[in-house]
Amino acid sequence: MDFDTNTFSAIVQLPVNKADVKPWETPVGKDCVDLGYTLAKFLGTRLQFLAEHTHSYPPQYEHQYWVNELRMHGEILEAYAMAQACGYHHDDMLKDAKASIKWVAEHLNHLWD
């Protein structure tokens, strides 16, 4: 994922001869070089978008609580991605990012608007 443009790697036209394709130079390959970074950036940005624009929330939560959770986990994941992009590694950031990804998994069926 390109951190500056907040998009995945540019789509490239593959050569006609597939033998010329270098897997790690494809868009998917480039994203997989550091899939942890790619996932954190992708999810972090989108959770923050949902926090800003959502109108729905799970029945067990109040709207503002849900928005705060979306924003918090989005910020944690985006901070982790930014740190990874800068070459900064810290155990507490990794622990928090893992907890946020677990939160996403636990709330997967509620991540919509």
C-alpha positions in Angstrom: 0.0 0.0 0.0 1.3 3.5 -0.9 1.3 5.4 2.4 1.2 8.8 0.8 -1.7 8.2 -1.6 -3.5 5.8 0.8 -4.1 3.3 -2.1 -2.8 0.0 -3.0 0.1 -0.3 -5.4 -0.7 1.0 -8.9 -2.2 -1.6 -11.2 0.3 -2.6 -13.8 -0.2 -4.2 -17.1 1.2 -7.7 -17.0 3.5 -8.9 -19.8 2.0 -11.2 -22.4 4.6 -13.8 -21.6 3.8 -14.8 -18.0 7.4 -16.2 -17.6 8.5 -12.5 -17.5 6.3 -11.8 -14.5 8.2 -11.3 -11.3 5.7 -12.1 -8.5 7.1 -9.6 -6.0 6.8 -6.8 -8.6 3.1 -7.2 -9.1 0.6 -5.1 -7.1 -0.3 -8.0 -4.8 3.4 -8.9 -4.4 4.3 -5.3 -3.4 1.5 -5.3 -0.9 2.7 -8.6 0.5 6.3 -7.5 1.1 5.0 -6.3 4.5 1.4 -7.5 4.8 1.3 -6.4 8.4 1.9 -2.8 7.3 -0.5 -3.1 4.4 -3.3 -4.5 6.6 -2.8 -1.9 9.4 -2.8 1.0 7.0 -5.8 -0.3 5.0 -7.9 -1.1 8.1 -6.8 2.0 10.1 -7.8 4.5 7.4 -11.1 2.8 6.8 -12.0 2.5 10.5 -11.4 6.2 10.9 -13.6 6.9 7.9 -16.4 4.8 9.4 -16.0 6.7 12.7 -16.4 10.0 10.9 -19.3 9.0 8.6 -21.2 6.0 10.1 -24.9 6.2 10.9 -25.2 2.7 12.2 -23.9 0.8 15.2 -24.3 -2.6 16.8 -27.4 -2.9 19.1 -25.3 -3.6 22.2 -23.5 -0.2 21.9 -24.5 3.5 22.0 -23.7 5.4 18.9 -20.9 7.5 20.4 -19.3 4.5 22.1 -19.1 2.8 18.7 -17.7 5.8 17.0 -15.0 6.1 19.7 -14.1 2.5 19.3 -13.8 2.8 15.5 -11.7 5.9 15.8 -9.4 4.5 18.5 -8.7 1.2 16.7 -8.2 3.1 13.4 -5.7 5.5 15.0 -3.8 2.6 16.6 -3.5 0.8 13.3 -2.6 3.9 11.4 0.1 4.8 14.0 1.5 1.3 13.7 1.6 1.5 9.9 3.3 4.9 10.1 5.9 3.6 12.5 6.6 0.6 10.3 7.0 2.8 7.3 9.6 4.8 9.2 11.5 1.7 10.4 10.4 2.2 14.0 9.5 -1.0 15.8 8.2 -1.1 19.4 6.7 -4.1 21.2 3.8 -2.0 22.8 2.7 -0.7 19.4 2.7 -4.2 17.9 0.7 -5.5 20.9 -1.8 -2.7 20.4 -2.0 -3.2 16.7 -2.7 -6.9 17.2 -5.4 -6.1 19.7 -7.0 -3.8 17.2 -6.9 -6.4 14.5 -8.5 -8.8 16.9 -11.2 -6.2 17.6 -11.9 -5.9 13.9 -12.2 -9.7 13.6 -14.6 -9.8 16.6 -16.8 -7.0 15.1 -16.5 -7.9 11.4 -20.2 -8.3 10.9 -20.8 -4.8 12.2 -18.3 -2.9 10.0 -20.7 -1.4 7.6 -23.0 1.6 7.2 
